[in-house]
Structures are given as structure tokens and as C-alpha cells.
Amino acid sequence: MKLTHTSLLICLFFTLASPVLAQENKKTGPLPVEVAARVDGEAISQADYENFLYQSFGKRPLQQLIDRHLVIAAAKAYAIAPAVEAQQAIFEERLLQAHQGRSEEQFLVSLRDGGLNMEMFKDNLQWDILQELTLDELVRQTRVPTDPRLDKAFEAKFGVGGVKVAVRHILVMPHFLRAEMIKGGTDARSIDQLELKAKAKDLAMNCHEQLEAGADFVALVQEYSHDQASLHSEGLLPSYRPGLYGAAFTNAVASLKPGEFSEVIESGAGFHVVMLESREVTKLENVRAALTEEVMTAIPTWQEREEVLSSLRAKADIQLW
């Protein structure tokens, strides 16, 4: 075949340019498998990268990968297959949360800044959700309604010894009075703590006298009580347990009948007047069956998940470098 002058020029160009193009391809083309990155022509090997990761994070990521493997293997053994619909619903919710109100482009930029792309992020999220749902079901299937577990659930629901009380109180706090005085312009250095304590006690005594005269307890809560935790629930403590506010408070609650109120009680927080709203007594044997069902079907706690993971690790033959 006869080459034209133009063809000869083209061939000559590619012949001369081929070393340059080869060098450019080496510079911008795919990296060799053993190279993680190249900086100004200098290669950073995969081994260097692995060593850097190990020095930075230790074997924690490897342990997380092992945990994932153990959970998936256990899922097969227990025939656990979380519903696809449930996985998808959680995925969409968490994807929305991850955006934190940012646009899609802003979210992608944040992923790139962290060395991820959208495909990697979604894949990781899907694996996390699958492992979480699988682990929760493993917890449910391996639970045992032991006496300590039932006792703990019984106490949480029905109170210590099966005695659950509802308590209201009025609490006058010296440090609250001090803060009000300072806010009103009083020099903090001029405030006498003993006088302040006496004033708080007098206010509590005044409340007690009004109660004895027939005043409404809830109305006095609104007027005098400094306890912000119970102020908006008409003085009702969110959850009462023996020992709260000390022995004198506990003894007063134990001695009262529903509707009765106490004398003024001093605690580390200030001065209280306590009213017993109700006292319910429950026997474990009367609720054991229902309580067992609740324990066995309850949402798994992080402690239970960790216990299952620890059990899987203990049973597995795991070797680390």
C-alpha cells in the first residue's frame, strides 16, 4: 500500500509522540494493584496504606468486619432474614437524616471530603442496617427469662419490692433564693448562707401551715416550689425511688397514706413538704406470665446486643495477624 505525504506525517507524529503518550498514560491511567496512590510520581503502596490504617485505628475496623461475618453466619444458623420492607424503611429514614438538610450536591461534597462516594455510603448503610436488624432478632431468639432478668423488669415497672408510689412535693431551695437575690442586684458577697437557709425553711413552714389550713397542694406548688423537674407536673416527681433526697424523705413517704402530707423535711436540695398521691402494691406471681412475655419481646438494648456479640466471638475460632 502506497503512503501519501499526509499519511507519512501522521505516522511520524505518532511514532515520535508514543513515548510521551505512554508516559502520560502511566501518569494518569489506572494504578497498579499494589499501588494505593501516586504523589508527584512517587508511589504509595497498598502495604504502606495498610500500615498507616493499622497505626491509626489498630485492629478495630477488622474486629467490626469479623463481627459482621459472625452475625451473618449466625443469621443463617437461626434462619433469620429481616424483612426487606423494614430494611428499606430504615434506610430511607437514615439517608434523610444523614443529609442533615443539605442538598444532594452538598451531601456528595461532604462524602467526597471523607473519601467516600454515594455508592460506598449506601452500601455501608445497608450493611449496618442488615446487621442491626439481624442482631436484634438474634437477641430475641437467644433470650432466657432468668429470675434476675424478671426481677429487674418487675422492679422497673412496679417499684422496689412491688411497691410503686406517686409522690408530689414542694421544694424550697436556698441556692434558688440566692440566685434570685443576685439577679435582683444584691452583691453575692453580702449574702449570709445561714440567713438564706433560715428563709428557705420559713417559706416551707409557711406552705405547711397553709396546707393544714386547707390550702390546695397544687396551688402551693405553683407559688413556692423551685423544683423545675416537677413544677410543670403539679409537683409530681417524674419517678420516685426509695433513697431519693435521703432517708428522712424516704421515711416520710413510707409513713404517709394517700392524700396525706408530711412535716417540713430537710435534704441536701433544700426543704420539702411531701404528699403521697398513691401507693400500689403488686406481687410478682400475679404478673409473672405477662412480665415474661414483655421481657421476651422487648426491644433489644445495646447491652444485650453486646452480650450476643461477645458470645459469638467466644464460640468462634478467630485468628488475627
VOFITI-147981 format. One record per atom (N, C-alpha, C, O): residue in three letters; x negated, y, z. Coordinates in steps of 0.001 Angstrom, whole numbers, plus 500000, padded with zeros to 6 digits. Atoms other than C-alpha are relative to their C-alpha. Example, Ala and Ser with C-alpha at 12.3 -4.5 7.8 and 13.67 -1.06 7.14 Angstrom:
REM residues 2
ALA499110498810500000;ALA487700495500507800;ALA499100501200500000;ALA498064501181500665;SER500820498810499940;SER486330498940507140;SER500770501090500730;SER500261502198500899;
This chain:
REM residues 321
MET499141498824500000;MET500000500000500000;MET499106501224500000;MET498170501310500796;LYS500815498814500147;LYS498568503363498965;LYS500469501062500983;LYS501659501372501032;LEU499644498989499026;LEU498456506013501723;LEU499888501381499380;LEU498933501672498660;THR500036498614500474;THR499268509611500906;THR499116500817500918;THR498714500353501985;HIS500821499113499176;HIS497267512516502232;HIS500672500264501337;HIS500010500284502375;THR499248499733498760;THR500009513252504787;THR499958498809500933;THR499791498963502143;SER500029501213499184;SER500092509631505957;SER498651499826500670;SER498569499437501835;LEU501332500106499429;LEU496327509650506435;LEU499808500961501157;LEU499160500615502145;LEU500099499020498917;LEU496585512787508573;LEU500733499517501249;LEU500234499678502363;ILE499210500505498880;ILE499308511199510757;ILE499268498867500697;ILE499197498821501925;CYS500749501124499410;CYS497277508017511241;CYS498799500497500784;CYS498517500030501888;LEU501171499450499338;LEU494183510054512076;LEU500378500658501327;LEU499655500538502315;PHE499550499332498785;PHE496173512091514630;PHE500244499002501120;PHE499766499196502238;PHE499690500982498959;PHE497475509030516500;PHE498765499233500440;PHE498662498815501594;THR501246500679499620;THR494035507395516378;THR499219500837500989;THR498712500326501988;LEU500729499103499108;LEU492429510434517975;LEU500740500239501307;LEU500124500410502359;ALA499200499667498833;ALA495314511017520375;ALA500235498820500919;ALA500604499003502079;SER499647501184499209;SER495692507435521583;SER499309499946501354;SER499975499584502323;PRO500605500008498661;PRO493096507707524426;PRO500675500993500948;PRO500874500711502129;VAL499343498983499181;VAL494782510909525636;VAL501372499516500445;VAL501750499662501607;LEU498659500504499667;LEU498252509330525450;LEU499916498865500998;LEU500754498758501893;ALA500152501128499061;ALA497027506234527242;ALA499716500530501397;ALA500235500029502394;GLN500315499418498694;GLN495567508399529986;GLN501241500643500612;GLN501458500550501820;GLU498786499351499526;GLU498843510351530233;GLU500996498970500509;GLU501627499167501548;ASN499090501062499554;ASN500892507137530438;ASN499540499420501326;ASN500359499084502182;LYS500537500525498750;LYS498573505915533184;LYS500314500958501141;LYS500491500553502290;LYS499781498979498977;LYS499172509175534998;LYS501460500116500377;LYS501791500317501545;THR498582499772499737;THR502955509389534620;THR500846498744499906;THR502011498777500301;GLY499210501215500172;GLY504071505836533861;GLY500215499268501305;GLY499802499751502359;PRO499734500810498800;PRO505199503123536315;PRO498700499646500710;PRO497682499372500075;LEU501188500349499227;LEU502767502432539132;LEU499844498487500068;LEU500833497758499990;PRO500204501433499791;PRO501202499019539551;PRO500693499553501288;PRO500944500353502189;VAL499271500532498852;VAL502924496751542047;VAL499277500276501307;VAL499913500559502322;GLU500765499856498754;GLU500122497092544583;GLU499784501461500406;GLU499197501724501456;VAL500198498583499722;VAL500172500923544451;VAL501323500624500444;VAL502333500523499747;ALA498790499356499489;ALA502687502840546580;ALA500145501417499464;ALA501260501883499230;ALA499974498635500514;ALA501749506302545337;ALA498630500346499447;ALA497638499676499735;ARG501264499511500513;ARG499075508208543463;ARG499983501513500167;ARG500900502204499722;VAL500102498571499724;VAL497906511663544551;VAL498744500541499331;VAL497624500180499693;ASP501137499439500750;ASP495721513646542140;ASP499090498897499477;ASP497865499012499509;GLY500761501087500578;GLY494671510390540561;GLY499524498959500987;GLY499052497896500582;GLU500458500947498990;GLU493852508685543861;GLU501171499150500469;GLU502213499673500865;ALA498917500924499666;ALA495925505599544615;ALA500119499798501503;ALA499117499691502210;ILE499686500434498634;ILE497621504910547970;ILE500638498625499871;ILE501722498493499302;SER499536501375500210;SER498068501154548145;SER501210499675500867;SER501496500354501853;GLN498885500498499206;GLN501096499266549407;GLN499509499591501389;GLN500209499792502381;ALA500566500410498711;ALA498846497880552153;ALA499761501212500898;ALA500026501158502099;ASP500197498780499223;ASP497901501423553240;ASP501331500510500542;ASP501421500941501692;TYR498668499544499595;TYR501598502334553342;TYR500558499135501122;TYR501122499656502084;GLU499514500911498971;GLU502492499247555380;GLU499282500250501329;GLU499902500233502392;ASN500757499707498785;ASN499704500023557851;ASN500473501301500644;ASN500571501407501866;PHE499515498721499489;PHE500955503595558152;PHE501349499818500699;PHE501560500352501788;LEU498694500259499396;LEU504526502398558828;LEU499855499274501329;LEU500539499597502300;TYR500199500765498772;TYR503292499931561423;TYR499446500884501113;TYR499883500788502260;GLN500573499108499003;GLN501206502568563198;GLN501024501018500488;GLN500975501445501642;SER499016498982499651;SER504148504996563158;SER501192499425500764;SER501686500043501707;PHE498763500547499439;PHE507037502688564071;PHE499829498638500667;PHE500791498101501217;GLY500194501316499407;GLY505478499448565295;GLY500804498942499253;GLY500997499031498040;LYS499248501096500620;LYS507499496291564670;LYS501510500157500163;LYS502269499226499897;ARG498575499772499789;ARG510866497864565484;ARG500825499804498730;ARG501840499110498782;PRO499209500243501214;PRO512089498010561848;PRO500046498523499621;PRO501065498037499131;LEU500018501430500303;LEU511019494390561392;LEU500970499260500921;LEU501670498345500487;GLN499068500626499063;GLN512958493426564525;GLN501445500255499586;GLN502302499383499728;GLN498654499687500477;GLN516013495200563119;GLN500372499120498804;GLN501510498664498685;LEU499758500873501141;LEU515662493219559910;LEU500237498559500460;LEU501098497863499923;ILE499811501343499451;ILE515322489998561911;ILE501384499878500637;ILE502059498862500470;ASP498670500013499381;ASP518459490905563900;ASP501089499861498938;ASP502057499121499116;ARG499011500097501086;ARG520364491386560657;ARG500064498573499467;ARG501144498034499229;HIS500057501380500490;HIS519218487985559453;HIS500677499049500981;HIS501422498160500570;LEU499416500874498984;LEU520224486343562752;LEU501519500140500051;LEU502236499149500186;VAL498548499765499952;VAL523679487946562742;VAL500696499376498795;VAL501744498746498935;ILE499390500569501207;ILE524402486931559155;ILE499998498473500070;ILE500967497826499674;ALA500060501458499857;ALA523240483374559875;ALA501050499506500996;ALA501689498479500769;ALA498996500379499006;ALA525471483235562967;ALA501404500136499437;ALA502289499351499776;ALA498689499813500619;ALA528396484555560923;ALA500387498775499171;ALA501542498349499174;LYS499736501216500785;LYS528063481556558600;LYS500338498828500917;LYS501229498031500627;ALA499773501113499074;ALA527896479182561556;ALA501376500080500644;ALA502005499054500900;TYR498694499806499354;TYR531050480679563109;TYR501111500304498998;TYR502239500605499391;ALA499021499734501064;ALA532824481172559749;ALA500641501377500161;ALA501859501523500063;ILE499518498626499825;ILE533113484922560333;ILE499827500761498692;ILE498738500796498119;ALA500038499209501228;ALA533985487081557334;ALA500863501237500202;ALA502070501190499963;PRO499217498777499780;PRO535032490650558194;PRO500784500402498764;PRO500281500310497644;ALA499127499624501106;ALA537917491872556056;ALA499378501127499176;ALA498860502103499719;VAL500569498996500909;VAL536788493846553019;VAL500687501349500209;VAL500045502398500159;GLU499251498757499808;GLU539545496398553656;GLU499496500760501220;GLU499366501983501190;ALA500504499361498785;ALA538253497061557165;ALA498627500601499759;ALA498344501710500213;GLN501332499489500313;GLN534698497451555902;GLN500088501281499172;GLN499368502246499425;GLN499873498853500892;GLN535799499874553194;GLN500523501221500734;GLN500069502340500492;ALA499422498881499248;ALA537861502000555582;ALA498928500663500874;ALA498845501890500936;ILE501069499461499159;ILE534905502387557969;ILE498938500680499142;ILE498405501727499509;PHE500999499438500916;PHE532543503019555046;PHE500405501402499558;PHE499594502327499606;GLU499541498700500480;GLU534646505880553699;GLU499991501034501124;GLU499645502195500905;GLU499984499084498853;GLU535034507403557168;GLU498593500465500348;GLU498376501651500598;ARG501364499642499617;ARG531305507302557916;ARG499275500761498896;ARG498407501590499168;LEU500587499247501105;LEU530353508532554476;LEU500433501458500092;LEU499637502371499872;LEU499490498643499833;LEU532564511550555061;LEU499321500690501175;LEU498979501869501090;GLN500670499436498837;GLN531019512077558493;GLN498555500375499666;GLN498052501408500109;ALA501404499755500345;ALA527515511848557028;ALA499844501290499183;ALA498822501970499284;HIS500077498776500808;HIS528284514693554605;HIS499996501255500884;HIS499411502275500520;GLN499950498879499055;GLN528981516983557587;GLN500464501291499333;GLN499933502369499595;GLY499441498822500656;GLY530994519322555407;GLY499192500532498838;GLY499572501526498218;ARG500842499539501103;ARG528214519654552833;ARG500541499512498660;ARG501233498496498592;SER499605500419501343;SER528834519467549107;SER499204498755499612;SER498228498396500271;GLU500680501205500451;GLU527794516363547182;GLU498540500289499648;GLU497652499493499954;GLU501355499637500390;GLU524739518149545800;GLU499129500273501229;GLU497972499857501282;GLN500743499723498768;GLN523691519403549247;GLN499669498705500733;GLN498584498558501295;PHE500222501281499330;PHE524077515900550639;PHE498900499215499291;PHE498053498600499938;LEU501032500697500769;LEU521962514443547833;LEU498618500590500266;LEU497628499862500349;VAL501269499339499699;VAL519253517015548531;VAL499481499543501361;VAL498289499283501523;SER500419500430498665;SER519225516033552210;SER499506498557499983;SER498583498205500718;LEU500459501383500128;LEU518890512365551221;LEU498612499951499373;LEU497731499227499838;ARG501298499981500670;ARG516023513115548864;ARG498907500500500938;ARG497780500006500904;ASP500975499490499039;ASP514288515106551599;ASP499569498906500976;ASP498451498928501490;GLY500312501108499117;GLY514442511947553708;GLY499450498783499287;GLY499240497738499901;GLY500561501110500771;GLY513095509753550925;GLY501023498980499542;GLY500655497864499176;LEU498938500924500407;LEU516465508167550071;LEU500725500554498783;LEU500636501741498471;ASN499041499574501011;ASN518869508259547163;ASN501374499491500432;ASN501486498774501427;MET498641500357499607;MET522624507751547260;MET500212498497500023;MET500889497977500911;GLU499845501453500061;GLU522420504095546256;GLU499395499337501239;GLU499992498430501820;MET500654500553498810;MET519978503337549082;MET500817500301501253;MET500989499436502112;PHE499218499615498825;PHE522077505249551608;PHE501264499156500122;PHE501574498647501199;LYS498756500780499971;LYS525301503481550671;LYS499730498535500306;LYS500483497894501040;ASP500334501398499760;ASP523616500093550648;ASP499685499773501478;ASP500151498802502074;ASN500318500104498576;ASN522188500662554140;ASN501253500114500865;ASN501422499376501835;LEU498772499793499236;LEU525540501916555403;LEU500891498764499952;LEU501459498367500970;GLN499178501203500146;GLN527376498871554042;GLN499442498838500825;GLN500197498086501440;TRP500623501054499201;TRP524873496517555673;TRP500236500239501491;TRP500537499304502233;ASP499799499667498588;ASP525174498331559008;ASP501428499675500443;ASP501640499124501523;ILE498589500243499664;ILE528981498107558949;ILE500284498503500042;ILE500966498021500947;LEU499793501447500025;LEU528949494432557987;LEU499406499359501245;LEU500033498499501863;GLN500642500564498814;GLN526504493643560787;GLN500787500359501260;GLN500963499519502143;GLU499253499557498825;GLU528506495673563306;GLU501296499220500178;GLU501596498755501278;LEU498728500726499915;LEU531843494020562496;LEU499765498520500285;LEU500512497897501040;THR500325501408499767;THR530252490584562411;THR499587499777501448;THR500003498808502082;LEU500464500112498623;LEU528553491157565750;LEU501158500129500984;LEU501204499427501994;ASP498824499860499130;ASP531823492328567303;ASP500803498701500061;ASP501264498295501128;GLU499236501255500024;GLU533549489136566198;GLU499219498889500697;GLU499813498028501347;LEU500818500966499273;LEU530626487071567493;LEU500182500162501506;LEU500258499176502239;VAL499769499734498578;VAL531107488749570878;VAL501322499393500436;VAL501395498728501469;ARG498670500507499631;ARG534800487861570899;ARG500019498471500032;ARG500628497871500918;GLN499963501463500081;GLN534195484250569889;GLN499126499321501043;GLN499324498142501336;THR500906500623499025;THR531467483659572467;THR500264500474501427;THR499553500084502353;ARG499665499539498648;ARG533073485424575425;ARG500484498844500863;ARG501112497900500385;VAL499504500968499018;VAL533742483406578555;VAL500619500800501141;VAL499952501664501709;PRO499340499238498929;PRO536288484701581121;PRO499522499574501385;PRO500275498968502147;THR500572500384498712;THR533994484205584114;THR500646500816501132;THR501246501864500892;ASP499436499288498850;ASP535072485237587619;ASP499403501395500160;ASP500153502342500399;PRO500553498638499892;PRO532598488162587766;PRO500572500955498948;PRO500829502123499239;ARG499443499150501061;ARG533926489464584429;ARG501443500386500323;ARG501837501538500138;LEU498614499717499642;LEU537541489173585591;LEU500076500939501202;LEU500919501834501246;ASP500006499132498820;ASP536723490769588950;ASP499691501445499615;ASP500300502380500135;LYS500368498659500445;LYS535103493723587214;LYS501159500667499263;LYS501446501844499481;ALA498859499459500742;ALA538068494174584863;ALA501161500306500947;ALA501855501310500785;PHE498918499816499029;PHE540515493792587770;PHE499780501274500807;PHE500706502061501007;GLU500309498808499207;GLU538755496454589831;GLU500149501268499176;GLU500642502281499673;ALA499903498823500868;ALA538576498846586880;ALA501450500389499749;ALA501768501573499642;LYS498599499720500338;LYS542301498528586198;LYS500874500210501223;LYS501779501045501201;PHE499098499984498842;PHE543819498006589649;PHE499352500537501278;PHE499984500531502334;GLY500654499437498838;GLY541276499566592011;GLY499241498971500811;GLY499417497764500645;VAL500802500877499147;VAL538864498164594560;VAL500917499177500890;VAL501759499719501605;GLY499144500880499208;GLY540461495121596188;GLY501439499975499532;GLY502318499497500249;GLY498627499974500510;GLY543524495635594007;GLY500826501152500538;GLY502041501189500343;VAL499286498845499443;VAL544419498881595774;VAL499676501238499142;VAL498538501707499106;LYS500175498839500865;LYS544927501780593379;LYS500805501161500560;LYS502014501058500763;VAL499327498846499412;VAL545716505196594770;VAL499892501206499073;VAL498920501360498333;ALA500011498718500699;ALA546618508531593204;ALA499906501080501062;ALA500725501120501980;VAL500289499013498962;VAL545256511466595192;VAL499980501404499404;VAL499385501646498354;ARG500105498578500337;ARG545802515214594962;ARG499207500690501115;ARG499232500265502270;HIS500687499245498951;HIS543629517717596754;HIS499888501469499634;HIS499957501863498470;ILE500355498590500130;ILE542986521384597306;ILE498561500090500491;ILE498257499638501595;LEU501410499909499638;LEU539259522135597365;LEU499546501455499954;LEU499579502099498905;VAL500553498647499916;VAL537832525446598555;VAL498489499869500119;VAL497994499215501037;MET501437500213500115;MET534144525720597633;MET499242501285500332;MET499445502312499685;PRO500790498811499639;PRO531724528136599333;PRO499207500581498832;PRO499157501800498665;HIS500833499474501092;HIS529487528394596273;HIS500852500675498931;HIS500373501560498223;PHE499090499342500938;PHE532518529309594147;PHE500321501405500512;PHE500354502362499739;LEU499746498684499401;LEU533328532146596567;LEU498780500902499824;LEU498913502097499556;ARG501236499239500171;ARG529679533224596374;ARG499892500549498575;ARG499539501710498369;ALA500071499569501397;ALA529813533342592568;ALA500980501136499725;ALA500673502055498967;GLU499012498934500188;GLU532958535479592721;GLU499508501315500596;GLU499721502386500026;MET500526498791499357;MET531277537909595114;MET498912500651499147;MET498883501871498987;ILE501079499476500849;ILE528230538269592875;ILE500571500619498732;ILE500128501673498276;LYS499348499477501200;LYS530446538730589853;LYS500665501341500277;LYS500753502197499396;GLY499345498750499619;GLY532235541493591749;GLY499030501117500355;GLY499445502236500657;GLY500995498958499774;GLY528954543341592292;GLY499219499876501282;GLY498336500695501539;THR500726500181498746;THR527745542025595656;THR498587499502499727;THR498383498612498902;ASP501390500446500125;ASP523967541661595957;ASP499884498608500609;ASP500253498406501766;ALA500096501388499545;ALA523251537931596260;ALA499186499885501282;ALA499454499017502113;ARG500859500068498813;ARG520578538626598896;ARG500728500410501269;ARG500278500113502376;SER499266499516498823;SER523150540194601178;SER501061499013500481;SER501702499244501506;ILE498943500958499664;ILE525456537158601267;ILE499511499047501082;ILE498476498399500924;ASP500313500907498895;ASP525393535213604545;ASP500686498663499746;ASP501913498607499672;GLN499443501312500334;GLN525869531494603824;GLN500926499471501087;GLN501933498833500782;LEU499144500476498908;LEU527325530743607256;LEU501346500717499979;LEU502392500100500184;GLU498744499245500094;GLU529890533504606895;GLU500826499524498809;GLU502051499426498883;LEU499329500485501198;LEU530691532248603406;LEU500681498659500263;LEU501812498435499833;LYS499452501312499652;LYS531229528712604720;LYS501209500148500917;LYS502206499443500761;ALA498875499753499082;ALA533468530021607503;ALA501208500542499246;ALA502347500191499553;LYS498899499440500801;LYS535527531976604965;LYS500686498892499204;LYS501913498859499119;ALA499421501107500763;ALA535991528839602814;ALA500855499117500898;ALA501937498683500502;LYS499235500834499068;LYS537124526858605852;LYS501300500690500402;LYS502343500044500501;ASP498794499249499636;ASP539568529610606850;ASP501052499918498894;ASP502241499766499173;LEU499059500093501118;LEU541121529534603377;LEU500646498625499960;LEU501847498512499715;ALA499448501351499989;ALA541531525753603588;ALA500974499827501165;ALA502020499194501015;MET499109500065498848;MET543058526071607048;MET501306500727499713;MET502376500280500125;ASN498807499246500374;ASN545467528662605688;ASN500910499165499104;ASN502133499175499245;CYS499224500902500866;CYS546514526195602990;CYS500728498955500843;CYS501908498682500626;HIS499421501040499152;HIS547113523537605636;HIS501197500535500797;HIS502221499864500929;GLU498902499385499243;GLU549259525894607711;GLU501214500240499118;GLU502349500039499549;GLN498881499778500922;GLN551355526786604674;GLN500696498690499657;GLN501920498646499528;LEU499409501312500274;LEU551862523095603909;LEU500869499543501169;LEU501959499008500969;GLU499211500371498819;GLU553039522477607455;GLU501287500807500079;GLU502284500342500632;ALA498809499152499997;ALA555495525341606985;ALA500939499678498839;ALA502002500284498705;GLY499119500429501080;GLY556909523623603898;GLY499620500484498615;GLY500397500316497675;ALA500429499517501314;ALA554926525188601046;ALA499768498840499034;ALA499491497709499435;ASP500188501015501037;ASP554629523333597762;ASP498505499763499766;ASP497749500710499550;PHE501415500345500144;PHE551297521477597429;PHE499455500461498657;PHE498379501056498595;VAL500470499654501343;VAL551018522014593662;VAL499827501509499853;VAL498884501969499209;ALA500106498540500073;ALA551651525754594039;ALA498729500487500701;ALA498076501419500231;LEU501217499624499285;LEU548816525985596576;LEU498744499590499237;LEU497717500264499314;VAL501125500407500855;VAL546521524060594223;VAL499678501119499013;VAL498522501509498849;GLN500193498953501006;GLN547042526729591582;GLN499452501279500606;GLN498718502014499946;GLU500409498745499371;GLU546435529535594069;GLU498611499931500645;GLU497867500912500629;TYR501205500058499188;TYR543493528235596098;TYR498888499072499483;TYR497712499349499717;SER500995501028500290;SER541726525201594607;SER498965500463498971;SER499288501113497977;HIS501108499665500897;HIS538339525642592958;HIS499535498804499171;HIS498606498941498375;ASP500430501210500717;ASP538059522082591577;ASP500523500038498578;ASP501707499805498337;GLN499594499868501405;GLN538103522545587808;GLN500429498661499385;GLN501218498634498440;ALA499660501318500554;ALA538351518778587180;ALA501452499632500242;ALA502041498887499460;SER498622500364499671;SER541772518565588840;SER500962501182499952;SER502171501007500109;LEU499167498797499951;LEU543043522141588626;LEU501143499958498999;LEU502260500373499306;HIS498988499998501060;HIS544914521597585361;HIS500891498752500038;HIS501765498584499188;SER499117501167499811;SER546460518307586581;SER500688500089501364;SER500999499082501999;GLU499281499726498746;GLU548093519931589625;GLU499310499369501203;GLU499963498903502137;GLY500786500514498890;GLY545281518778591901;GLY499765498514499979;GLY499080497993500859;LEU500150501452500069;LEU545446515126590826;LEU498596499647499519;LEU498176500066498440;LEU501353500406500382;LEU541965513591590778;LEU500060499071498792;LEU500902498174498749;PRO499981500842501209;PRO541168512018587382;PRO499899498514500319;PRO500609497706499721;SER500114501400499568;SER540093508767589052;SER499396499984501387;SER498291500482501601;TYR500480500036498621;TYR539737508140592757;TYR499441498634500334;TYR500041497607500014;ARG500614501223499499;ARG537409505547594237;ARG499512500255501418;ARG499009501340501712;PRO500517499836498642;PRO536546504975597904;PRO498538500432499971;PRO497735499907499200;GLY501365499466499965;GLY533394506892598753;GLY499886501352499345;GLY498934502090499598;LEU499999498693500636;LEU534243509885596622;LEU500162501079501070;LEU501094501027501872;TYR500018498892499040;TYR533487513037598661;TYR499678499561501427;TYR499855500343502361;GLY500477500394498678;GLY532217510964601597;GLY500998499221500841;GLY502149499019500453;ALA499225500892499126;ALA533513508860604481;ALA501261500656500550;ALA502314500022500605;ALA498830499329499412;ALA535848511460606030;ALA501143500084498987;ALA502307499883499335;PHE499001499919501068;PHE537657511915602726;PHE500629498621499776;PHE501850498492499682;THR499531501368500226;THR537896508136602194;THR500905499539501133;THR501949498937500884;ASN499197500404498847;ASN539218507542605709;ASN501353500705500019;ASN502368500110500382;ALA498748499255500038;ALA541827510257605297;ALA500958499397498981;ALA502146499235499260;VAL499164500605501042;VAL543109508717602059;VAL500560498662500483;VAL501728498349500248;ALA499571501318499529;ALA543262505279603687;ALA501081500095501067;ALA501900499185501194;SER499049499871498896;SER545311506588606628;SER501327500633499596;SER502304500551500340;LEU498787499292500428;LEU547893508550604638;LEU501021499077499364;LEU500673498046498788;LYS498916500643500723;LYS551263507366603390;LYS500369500897498828;LYS500116502101498871;PRO499631499162501147;PRO552593508537600028;PRO500830501208500419;PRO501819501085501142;GLY499308498757499676;GLY553688512159600300;GLY499398500745501171;GLY499696501924501363;GLU500620499347498855;GLU551615512893603417;GLU498730500736499590;GLU498093500401498591;PHE501243499276500257;PHE548747515371603548;PHE499131499974501242;PHE499620499752502349;SER500989500140498937;SER545611515430605668;SER499739501319500715;SER500256502373500346;GLU500581498812499389;GLU543943517835608034;GLU498927500520499041;GLU498658499896498015;VAL501106499467500815;VAL541162520006606585;VAL498791499088500171;VAL498394498768501292;ILE501146500923500006;ILE538220517752605615;ILE498812500706499355;ILE498940501333498304;GLU501213499410500563;GLU534671518935605050;GLU499193498939499259;GLU499040497815499738;SER500890500868500770;SER532460517372602367;SER498848500847499472;SER498783502048499734;GLY501103499258500588;GLY529319518349600524;GLY500463501032498992;GLY499739501985498705;ALA499485499070501004;ALA531503520133597968;ALA500707501203500621;ALA500766502272500014;GLY499251498919499371;GLY533491522245600415;GLY501027499466500978;GLY500771498504501703;PHE498945500362499050;PHE536748521987602359;PHE501259499571499227;PHE501736500278498339;HIS498876500616500707;HIS539651519764601246;HIS501235499913500889;HIS501155499812502113;VAL498758500494499419;VAL543276519226602039;VAL500494498959499012;VAL500698499262497836;VAL499696501138500880;VAL544268515820600641;VAL501450499580500154;VAL501983499565501263;MET498658500572499968;MET547702514486599711;MET500000498688499222;MET499515498626498092;LEU499896501280500681;LEU548350510855598859;LEU501244499990499127;LEU502363500108499628;GLU498884500026500945;GLU550517510680595751;GLU500654498625499977;GLU501877498510500055;SER499460501363500043;SER550887506897595576;SER498919498997500349;SER497726499277500234;ARG500923501100499728;ARG549325503609596630;ARG500645498717499472;ARG501722498322499918;GLU499497501248500582;GLU549803500439594574;GLU499044498864500327;GLU497830498991500172;VAL500809501169499657;VAL548606497021595699;VAL500321498878499028;VAL501485498522498845;THR499831501076500987;THR548064494265593117;THR499132498816500398;THR497985498989500810;LYS500763501222499714;LYS546979490664593678;LYS499493499410498693;LYS500225499342497705;LEU500628500530501203;LEU544597489122591170;LEU500765498814499430;LEU500930498708498215;GLU499320501196500505;GLU546507485849590960;GLU501280500329499241;GLU501734499545498408;ASN498759499619500688;ASN549607487725589806;ASN499752500558498599;ASN500672500624497783;VAL500286499387501304;VAL547840489295586825;VAL498877499281499275;VAL498418499752498234;ARG501158500682500565;ARG545104486759586065;ARG500185499655498526;ARG499289499902497719;ALA499781500429501392;ALA546660485417582838;ALA499949501187499042;ALA499275501129498013;ALA499974498817500872;ALA547348488861581344;ALA498624500662499952;ALA498194501139498902;LEU501317499389499939;LEU543966490159582502;LEU498987499205499181;LEU498122499785498525;THR500883500853500801;THR542177487186580919;THR500172500293498517;THR499195500383497774;GLU499719499681501405;GLU543880487945577608;GLU499384501348499628;GLU498811501480498546;GLU500574498683500273;GLU542795491596577824;GLU498479499927499895;GLU497874500538499014;VAL501457500139500002;VAL539209490626578635;VAL499526499331498720;VAL498529499752498133;MET500429500776501167;MET539002488157575757;MET500187500748498681;MET499496500461497703;THR499700499285501255;THR540416490576573149;THR499536501457500025;THR499760502196499067;ALA500416498602499879;ALA538901493839574372;ALA498950500358498955;ALA498218499492498475;ILE501013499509500933;ILE536773495966572047;ILE498616499754500602;ILE498371500155501740;PRO501331500294499455;PRO533164494792572477;PRO499247501263500410;PRO499322502292499739;THR500844498897499544;THR530857497062574433;THR498602499827499438;THR498263498751498943;TRP501375500109500519;TRP527264497826573420;TRP499205499013500847;TRP498293498357500344;GLN500705500980499170;GLN526111495750576402;GLN500279498578499511;GLN499376497742499472;GLU499660501330500490;GLU527991492727575048;GLU499301499702498677;GLU498854498579498445;ARG500688500200501276;ARG526513493234571588;ARG498530499669500242;ARG497970498780499600;GLU501414500251499689;GLU523014493370573068;GLU499813498614500608;GLU498815497944500342;GLU500099501339499402;GLU523688490218575088;GLU500057498919498925;GLU499309497943498985;VAL499897500974501085;VAL524729488332571952;VAL498727500000499167;VAL498219498934498818;LEU501241499916500774;LEU521692489596570023;LEU498844499346500754;LEU498037498631500160;SER501057500604499190;SER519401488580572887;SER500112498485499984;SER499105497777499938;SER499777501448500036;SER520965485127572873;SER499573499410498657;SER498966498340498611;LEU500384500469501333;LEU520472484768569104;LEU498479499989499858;LEU497911499061499282;ARG501459499933500084;ARG516834485861569405;ARG499359498866500790;ARG498387498251500352;ALA500573501024499135;ALA516199483437572256;ALA500096498609499374;ALA499219497770499579;LYS499787501313500604;LYS517573480495570264;LYS499207499816498702;LYS498963498688498273;ALA500665500076501306;ALA515718481341567042;ALA498491499783500154;ALA497891500163501159;ASP501447500171500061;ASP512177480340566126;ASP499436501155499178;ASP499390501095497949;ILE500434498775500656;ILE510753483765565341;ILE498485500140500127;ILE497934500022501222;GLN501436499779500014;GLN507138484378564337;GLN499722501363499373;GLN500235501676498299;LEU500390498704500501;LEU505666487836563879;LEU498494500043499783;LEU497741499369500487;TRP501442499931500247;TRP502276488745562435;TRP499336500790501128;TRP498119500971501122;
